[in-house]
Amino acid sequence: MCRKGGTMEFNIKTYLDDLESRLDMEQEDRLLEDYIRFARREMKDRSYFEPKRVPAPSRVEWPNVYFNETLDDYDKMLYQQLLRCNDQLESGKGELLSVRPSFGTGLIPSMFGCEIKTLPLEQNSLPGPLKLSWEQILKVIEEFKNGKKPEVRTALGQKSIDAGHHFEELLKDYPKLKKHLHIYAPDSQGPCSISEAVVGSDFYLLVFDEEDTIMDLIEVVTDTFIRYIEAWKEEFPYCNNDISFDYGLTYKGGVMIREDSTCNISASMYEDLFQEADQKIFDAFNGGALHFCGHGDHLMPSFAELKGLSAMNMSQPDMNKMDEIIYPNTIDKDVQIIGMPKFEARRCDRHGIDLKGMVHLGVCVAAWMGEPETDPRGEDC
């Protein structure tokens, strides 16, 4: 729990020194090599890839920090990202050490003029965007058609770039961390989530009542997404389009699209509204990965049609028809699953299901949950 009664005072170098002293370079080199080999489909000698470390406990206390404290203090933002790295070394878990500028889901909506709402300190949650008025949306679309595109190096777009360079500056005197602490792109969400944030919950009605306008907005959103990721890669050229890092994971290609909001719509609606947008993004960055939380198996056949889709990241296999839908549209089609909870692999072991070296275990990317120790469906499922 975050400490009550005030904000945290600290020196970031204390924690960078601690991590630097605990890194075993031989072990980290091996892990990095293994992750890259996995992303390149070079681990077909096993059912799944389950990396681990030898635990390296810390000698200092790592208190939690409130999200609100980090939004204008990039030392604290890096520290909050390092908390997960500390846990990986402490516990012997096997994800790659990685950090990103973290401003919540409003990164790209802020470029459209969305107000970013900061929640009370004690709620300890990242801020989120407030929707635009319909008149503001129409103005954004009109300006786009007239050649005035949303500026990506502004609002949270510029803050994220500034934070990334601040991270680089802090790491310059730490050769081990400079090699093995991977800075990756902020949470840019995806065309559906961004469009929903800009329009608000009426989005799901307006796709019928104002179809042409919504399609125009999706075009603006997709273009802005691409231009922001291009700007990020210009500033941080090691974030290339070959092998990418994201939340301790690796995948082939240059971009992660987060598809949580598409889980609210049907496959036919996804194909009509967002499949082309996702394809444009993959085309721009040599392909990449998709993420969704919750129940999304109804979309998987449509996702599988995307050229350049190299990997899926899903948080809750227990909510999806893995054997009937997910596996036939991923590992059977050369699409890896990255960050899958271990309980699903254990189920596959019990039932003799070969994951063909196409599944990575150990990181469950869902903001509100850790990795369950047991299968929520029950041990006999």
C-alpha positions as CSV (number, residue, x, y, z in Angstrom):
1,M,0.0,0.0,0.0
2,C,1.1,3.6,-0.6
3,R,2.1,5.4,2.5
4,K,-0.5,7.7,4.0
5,G,-0.1,11.2,5.1
6,G,2.1,12.8,2.5
7,T,4.2,12.3,-0.6
8,M,7.4,10.4,-0.9
9,E,10.8,12.0,-0.7
10,F,13.7,10.1,-2.1
11,N,16.8,10.0,-4.2
12,I,16.4,8.0,-7.4
13,K,20.1,7.1,-7.5
14,T,19.6,5.0,-4.4
15,Y,17.4,2.7,-6.3
16,L,19.4,2.8,-9.6
17,D,22.5,1.9,-7.6
18,D,20.6,-1.0,-6.0
19,L,19.4,-2.4,-9.3
20,E,22.8,-2.0,-10.9
21,S,24.5,-3.9,-8.1
22,R,22.1,-6.8,-8.4
23,L,22.2,-7.3,-12.1
24,D,24.0,-10.5,-13.2
25,M,25.1,-9.6,-16.7
26,E,25.7,-13.2,-17.8
27,Q,22.1,-14.0,-16.7
28,E,20.6,-10.9,-18.3
29,D,22.5,-11.5,-21.6
30,R,21.1,-15.0,-21.7
31,L,17.6,-13.9,-21.0
32,L,17.7,-11.2,-23.7
33,E,19.1,-13.7,-26.2
34,D,16.4,-16.2,-25.3
35,Y,13.6,-13.6,-25.7
36,I,14.9,-12.5,-29.1
37,R,15.2,-16.2,-30.2
38,F,11.7,-16.8,-29.0
39,A,10.4,-13.8,-31.0
40,R,12.1,-15.1,-34.1
41,R,10.5,-18.6,-33.7
42,E,13.7,-20.3,-32.7
43,M,12.3,-22.2,-29.6
44,K,10.4,-25.0,-31.3
45,D,12.1,-27.6,-29.1
46,R,9.6,-27.0,-26.2
47,S,5.9,-26.5,-25.7
48,Y,6.3,-23.0,-24.3
49,F,8.9,-20.5,-23.2
50,E,9.0,-19.9,-19.4
51,P,12.1,-17.7,-18.5
52,K,13.3,-17.4,-14.9
53,R,16.1,-15.7,-13.0
54,V,18.1,-16.6,-9.9
55,P,16.6,-14.3,-7.2
56,A,18.6,-11.3,-6.2
57,P,17.0,-9.6,-3.2
58,S,17.4,-5.9,-2.5
59,R,19.3,-4.4,0.4
60,V,17.0,-1.3,0.5
61,E,13.4,-0.7,1.1
62,W,11.3,0.0,-2.0
63,P,8.1,1.9,-0.8
64,N,5.2,2.5,-3.2
65,V,4.5,5.9,-4.6
66,Y,1.3,7.6,-5.6
67,F,0.6,7.9,-9.4
68,N,-0.2,11.6,-9.0
69,E,3.3,12.2,-7.6
70,T,4.9,10.9,-10.8
71,L,3.0,13.0,-13.5
72,D,5.3,16.0,-13.2
73,D,8.3,14.4,-11.5
74,Y,10.1,12.1,-13.9
75,D,12.4,10.8,-11.3
76,K,9.4,9.4,-9.5
77,M,7.9,8.2,-12.7
78,L,11.0,6.2,-13.4
79,Y,11.0,4.9,-9.9
80,Q,7.5,3.7,-10.1
81,Q,8.4,1.8,-13.3
82,L,11.4,0.4,-11.5
83,L,9.2,-1.1,-8.8
84,R,8.3,-3.9,-11.2
85,C,11.9,-4.4,-12.1
86,N,12.8,-4.8,-8.4
87,D,10.1,-7.4,-8.0
88,Q,11.5,-9.4,-11.0
89,L,14.9,-9.5,-9.5
90,E,13.7,-10.1,-5.9
91,S,11.4,-13.0,-6.9
92,G,13.4,-14.6,-9.6
93,K,10.8,-14.0,-12.3
94,G,11.9,-13.9,-15.9
95,E,10.5,-10.8,-17.6
96,L,12.9,-8.4,-19.2
97,L,13.5,-5.2,-17.3
98,S,11.6,-2.4,-19.0
99,V,10.2,1.0,-18.3
100,R,8.0,3.5,-20.1
101,P,6.8,7.1,-19.6
102,S,3.4,6.5,-17.9
103,F,0.6,9.1,-18.2
104,G,-2.4,6.8,-18.5
105,T,-4.7,6.2,-21.5
106,G,-5.1,9.9,-22.4
107,L,-1.8,10.2,-24.4
108,I,-3.3,10.5,-27.9
109,P,-6.7,11.9,-26.8
110,S,-4.8,14.8,-25.2
111,M,-3.5,15.7,-28.8
112,F,-7.1,16.3,-29.8
113,G,-7.7,18.7,-26.9
114,C,-9.2,16.3,-24.4
115,E,-8.9,17.5,-20.8
116,I,-7.0,15.0,-18.7
117,K,-8.7,14.3,-15.4
118,T,-6.5,13.7,-12.4
119,L,-8.1,11.6,-9.7
120,P,-7.7,12.1,-5.9
121,L,-4.3,11.2,-4.6
122,E,-5.5,8.5,-2.3
123,Q,-7.3,6.7,-5.2
124,N,-3.8,6.0,-6.6
125,S,-4.9,5.7,-10.2
126,L,-3.5,7.2,-13.4
127,P,-5.5,10.1,-15.0
128,G,-7.9,9.6,-17.9
129,P,-9.2,11.8,-20.7
130,L,-12.6,13.5,-20.7
131,K,-14.5,13.4,-24.0
132,L,-14.8,16.3,-26.4
133,S,-18.1,18.0,-27.4
134,W,-19.6,17.0,-30.7
135,E,-18.8,20.5,-32.0
136,Q,-15.1,20.0,-31.1
137,I,-15.0,16.7,-32.8
138,L,-16.5,18.2,-36.0
139,K,-13.8,20.9,-35.8
140,V,-11.0,18.4,-35.5
141,I,-12.3,16.5,-38.5
142,E,-12.7,19.7,-40.6
143,E,-9.2,20.9,-39.8
144,F,-7.8,17.5,-40.7
145,K,-9.5,17.5,-44.1
146,N,-8.0,21.0,-44.6
147,G,-4.5,19.8,-43.9
148,K,-4.2,20.9,-40.2
149,K,-3.5,17.7,-38.3
150,P,-3.4,17.2,-34.6
151,E,0.1,18.0,-33.3
152,V,1.7,14.9,-31.8
153,R,4.6,16.8,-30.1
154,T,2.2,18.6,-27.7
155,A,0.3,17.9,-24.5
156,L,1.1,14.4,-23.2
157,G,2.8,13.5,-26.5
158,Q,5.6,15.9,-25.7
159,K,5.6,15.1,-22.0
160,S,6.1,11.5,-22.8
161,I,9.1,12.3,-25.1
162,D,10.6,14.5,-22.4
163,A,10.1,11.8,-19.8
164,G,11.8,9.2,-22.0
165,H,14.8,11.5,-22.5
166,H,14.9,12.1,-18.7
167,F,15.1,8.3,-18.2
168,E,18.0,8.1,-20.6
169,E,19.8,10.9,-18.8
170,L,19.4,9.1,-15.4
171,L,20.7,5.8,-16.8
172,K,23.8,7.2,-18.6
173,D,26.1,6.4,-15.6
174,Y,24.7,2.8,-15.2
175,P,26.2,0.6,-17.9
176,K,24.4,-2.6,-16.8
177,L,21.0,-0.9,-16.7
178,K,21.7,1.1,-19.9
179,K,22.0,-2.3,-21.7
180,H,19.3,-4.3,-19.9
181,L,16.7,-1.7,-18.8
182,H,14.7,-1.3,-22.0
183,I,12.8,2.0,-22.5
184,Y,9.7,1.4,-24.6
185,A,6.8,3.5,-26.1
186,P,4.1,4.8,-23.8
187,D,0.6,3.3,-23.7
188,S,-0.8,4.7,-27.0
189,Q,-4.0,2.5,-26.9
190,G,-5.6,1.7,-30.3
191,P,-8.0,3.2,-32.7
192,C,-11.1,1.9,-31.0
193,S,-10.1,2.9,-27.5
194,I,-8.9,6.4,-28.6
195,S,-12.1,7.0,-30.6
196,E,-14.3,5.9,-27.7
197,A,-12.3,8.2,-25.3
198,V,-12.7,11.2,-27.6
199,V,-16.4,10.7,-28.2
200,G,-17.5,9.2,-24.9
201,S,-19.8,6.2,-24.3
202,D,-22.2,7.6,-27.0
203,F,-19.6,6.3,-29.5
204,Y,-21.4,2.9,-29.6
205,L,-24.6,4.6,-30.7
206,L,-23.1,7.2,-32.9
207,V,-21.4,4.6,-35.1
208,F,-25.0,4.0,-36.4
209,D,-26.5,7.5,-36.1
210,E,-23.4,9.4,-37.4
211,E,-21.6,6.7,-39.3
212,D,-19.8,9.0,-41.8
213,T,-18.5,11.4,-39.1
214,I,-17.3,8.5,-36.9
215,M,-15.5,7.0,-39.9
216,D,-13.8,10.3,-40.5
217,L,-12.8,10.5,-36.8
218,I,-11.3,7.0,-37.0
219,E,-9.2,8.2,-40.0
220,V,-7.9,11.1,-37.9
221,V,-7.2,8.9,-34.9
222,T,-5.3,6.4,-37.0
223,D,-3.2,9.0,-38.7
224,T,-2.4,10.6,-35.3
225,F,-1.5,7.3,-33.8
226,I,1.0,6.5,-36.6
227,R,2.5,10.0,-36.5
228,Y,3.0,9.8,-32.8
229,I,4.8,6.4,-32.9
230,E,6.9,7.7,-35.8
231,A,7.9,10.7,-33.6
232,W,8.7,8.4,-30.7
233,K,10.9,6.3,-32.9
234,E,12.7,9.4,-34.2
235,E,13.5,10.4,-30.7
236,F,14.4,6.8,-29.5
237,P,15.8,5.1,-32.6
238,Y,16.6,1.9,-30.7
239,C,12.8,1.4,-30.6
240,N,13.0,0.0,-34.1
241,N,10.6,-2.1,-36.2
242,D,12.5,-5.4,-36.0
243,I,12.1,-6.7,-32.4
244,S,10.1,-4.6,-29.9
245,F,9.9,-4.5,-26.1
246,D,6.7,-3.9,-24.2
247,Y,6.0,-4.5,-20.5
248,G,8.8,-7.0,-20.2
249,L,7.8,-8.8,-23.4
250,T,9.3,-9.1,-26.9
251,Y,7.6,-9.5,-30.3
252,K,8.4,-9.1,-34.0
253,G,7.5,-5.8,-35.5
254,G,7.4,-2.2,-34.3
255,V,4.1,-1.5,-32.6
256,M,1.6,-2.8,-30.0
257,I,-2.1,-2.0,-30.6
258,R,-4.3,-2.3,-27.5
259,E,-7.7,-3.6,-28.4
260,D,-9.5,-3.6,-25.1
261,S,-12.4,-1.5,-26.3
262,T,-13.0,-3.7,-29.4
263,C,-14.1,-6.4,-27.0
264,N,-17.3,-4.4,-26.6
265,I,-18.3,-4.8,-30.3
266,S,-19.0,-7.7,-32.6
267,A,-16.6,-9.1,-35.1
268,S,-18.5,-7.6,-38.0
269,M,-18.4,-4.2,-36.4
270,Y,-14.7,-4.5,-35.9
271,E,-14.2,-5.4,-39.5
272,D,-16.3,-2.5,-40.7
273,L,-14.8,0.1,-38.4
274,F,-11.3,-0.8,-37.2
275,Q,-9.7,-3.7,-39.1
276,E,-8.5,-1.3,-41.9
277,A,-7.2,1.1,-39.3
278,D,-5.2,-1.6,-37.5
279,Q,-3.8,-2.8,-40.8
280,K,-2.6,0.7,-41.7
281,I,-0.8,0.8,-38.3
282,F,0.9,-2.6,-38.9
283,D,1.8,-1.6,-42.4
284,A,3.6,1.5,-41.1
285,F,5.7,-0.3,-38.6
286,N,6.5,-3.7,-40.1
287,G,3.7,-5.4,-38.1
288,G,3.5,-6.0,-34.4
289,A,1.3,-7.3,-31.6
290,L,-2.2,-6.9,-30.4
291,H,-3.4,-6.8,-26.7
292,F,-6.8,-7.3,-25.2
293,C,-8.1,-7.9,-21.7
294,G,-11.2,-9.9,-20.9
295,H,-13.3,-11.8,-23.4
296,G,-12.2,-11.3,-27.0
297,D,-12.2,-14.7,-28.7
298,H,-15.1,-13.6,-31.0
299,L,-12.6,-11.1,-32.6
300,M,-9.7,-13.5,-33.0
301,P,-10.5,-14.8,-36.5
302,S,-10.7,-11.2,-37.6
303,F,-7.5,-10.3,-35.9
304,A,-5.8,-13.3,-37.6
305,E,-6.5,-11.7,-41.0
306,L,-4.2,-8.8,-40.2
307,K,-1.0,-8.9,-42.2
308,G,2.0,-8.5,-40.0
309,L,0.3,-9.7,-36.8
310,S,3.1,-11.5,-35.0
311,A,1.8,-11.9,-31.5
312,M,-1.2,-11.7,-29.2
313,N,-1.1,-10.6,-25.6
314,M,-4.2,-11.5,-23.6
315,S,-4.7,-11.3,-19.8
316,Q,-7.5,-13.8,-19.1
317,P,-7.5,-17.0,-21.0
318,D,-10.1,-18.4,-18.6
319,M,-12.6,-16.0,-20.3
320,N,-11.9,-17.2,-23.8
321,K,-12.3,-20.4,-25.8
322,M,-8.6,-21.2,-26.1
323,D,-8.8,-24.6,-27.7
324,E,-11.7,-23.9,-30.1
325,I,-10.8,-20.3,-31.2
326,I,-7.7,-18.8,-29.8
327,Y,-5.1,-21.5,-30.6
328,P,-6.4,-22.2,-34.1
329,N,-6.1,-18.5,-34.9
330,T,-2.7,-17.9,-33.2
331,I,-0.1,-20.6,-32.8
332,D,-1.6,-22.6,-35.7
333,K,-1.1,-19.5,-37.9
334,D,2.4,-18.4,-36.8
335,V,1.0,-15.9,-34.3
336,Q,2.7,-16.1,-30.9
337,I,1.0,-15.6,-27.5
338,I,3.1,-13.5,-25.2
339,G,2.5,-12.9,-21.5
340,M,0.2,-15.8,-20.9
341,P,-0.7,-16.7,-17.3
342,K,1.0,-19.9,-16.2
343,F,-2.2,-21.6,-15.2
344,E,-3.3,-21.9,-18.8
345,A,0.0,-23.7,-19.8
346,R,-0.5,-26.1,-16.9
347,R,-4.0,-26.9,-18.2
348,C,-2.5,-27.6,-21.6
349,D,0.1,-29.8,-20.0
350,R,-2.6,-31.8,-18.2
351,H,-4.6,-32.3,-21.4
352,G,-1.6,-33.0,-23.7
353,I,-2.0,-29.8,-25.7
354,D,1.3,-28.9,-27.5
355,L,1.8,-25.1,-27.7
356,K,4.5,-25.6,-30.3
357,G,7.1,-23.3,-28.7
358,M,4.8,-20.3,-29.7
359,V,3.7,-19.2,-26.2
360,H,5.6,-17.2,-23.6
361,L,4.6,-17.5,-19.9
362,G,5.1,-15.2,-17.0
363,V,3.6,-11.7,-17.6
364,C,-0.1,-11.0,-17.3
365,V,-0.7,-7.5,-18.7
366,A,-3.8,-6.4,-16.9
367,A,-3.5,-3.2,-14.9
368,W,-5.8,-4.3,-12.1
369,M,-4.6,-7.9,-11.4
370,G,-1.5,-9.9,-10.8
371,E,-1.0,-13.4,-12.1
372,P,-3.5,-15.8,-10.5
373,E,-1.9,-18.7,-8.7
374,T,-4.6,-21.2,-9.8
375,D,-6.9,-21.6,-12.8
376,P,-10.1,-19.6,-12.2
377,R,-11.9,-22.2,-14.2
378,G,-10.9,-24.9,-11.7
379,E,-8.2,-27.6,-11.7
380,D,-10.2,-30.1,-13.7
381,C,-11.2,-27.9,-16.6
